[in-house]
Amino acid sequence: MKRKSVKLYTPENILEAFYHAIQTNTLHKLHIPHSSVFYVRAAIEAKHGKRFSLSHVERAMKAEGMLNDV
């Protein structure tokens, strides 16, 4: 059985992407990261002054085992 690949591209403006998905009836295709991804990104930015993309932080957290595949 083949596994479906999940596109983990995450737009930086989640709210805008959410409204666009509602307008175009594509909400089922929208990927919104877990809330912990936003908190980790904010903590990294506060500590190091560098802002990473949500996609980058989410991939790093998955690689470290901090997020379960849902």
C-alpha positions as CSV (number, residue, x, y, z in Angstrom):
1,M,0.0,0.0,0.0
2,K,1.4,3.4,-1.0
3,R,1.5,6.2,1.6
4,K,0.2,9.5,0.5
5,S,2.8,12.2,0.7
6,V,1.8,15.2,2.7
7,K,2.9,18.7,1.5
8,L,4.4,20.4,4.6
9,Y,4.7,23.8,2.9
10,T,3.4,26.3,5.4
11,P,2.7,29.8,4.4
12,E,4.0,32.5,6.7
13,N,0.6,34.3,6.9
14,I,-1.6,31.5,8.2
15,L,-4.7,33.6,8.7
16,E,-4.6,34.9,5.1
17,A,-4.1,31.4,3.8
18,F,-7.0,30.2,5.9
19,Y,-9.4,32.8,4.5
20,H,-8.2,32.1,1.0
21,A,-8.8,28.4,1.5
22,I,-12.4,29.1,2.7
23,Q,-13.1,31.3,-0.3
24,T,-11.8,28.7,-2.7
25,N,-13.2,25.7,-0.9
26,T,-9.8,24.1,-0.4
27,L,-9.7,24.0,3.3
28,H,-9.0,20.3,3.3
29,K,-5.6,21.0,1.5
30,L,-4.5,23.7,4.0
31,H,-1.7,22.6,6.4
32,I,-1.7,24.5,9.7
33,P,1.2,23.6,12.0
34,H,0.7,22.6,15.6
35,S,0.7,25.5,18.0
36,S,4.0,24.4,19.6
37,V,5.7,25.2,16.3
38,F,4.7,28.9,16.7
39,Y,5.9,28.9,20.3
40,V,9.3,27.3,19.4
41,R,9.9,29.7,16.6
42,A,9.1,32.7,18.9
43,A,11.5,31.3,21.5
44,I,14.3,30.9,19.0
45,E,13.7,34.4,17.7
46,A,13.7,35.8,21.2
47,K,16.9,34.0,22.2
48,H,19.0,34.3,19.0
49,G,17.4,37.2,17.1
50,K,17.0,35.1,14.0
51,R,13.5,34.3,12.5
52,F,13.1,30.9,10.8
53,S,10.2,30.0,8.6
54,L,7.4,27.9,10.1
55,S,8.2,25.1,7.6
56,H,11.9,25.1,8.8
57,V,11.0,24.9,12.5
58,E,8.3,22.2,11.9
59,R,10.7,20.0,9.9
60,A,13.4,20.4,12.6
61,M,10.9,19.5,15.3
62,K,9.8,16.4,13.4
63,A,13.4,15.4,12.9
64,E,14.0,15.7,16.6
65,G,10.9,13.7,17.5
66,M,9.1,16.6,19.1
67,L,6.1,16.3,16.8
68,N,4.2,13.2,16.0
69,D,2.9,12.6,12.5
70,V,-0.8,13.1,12.5
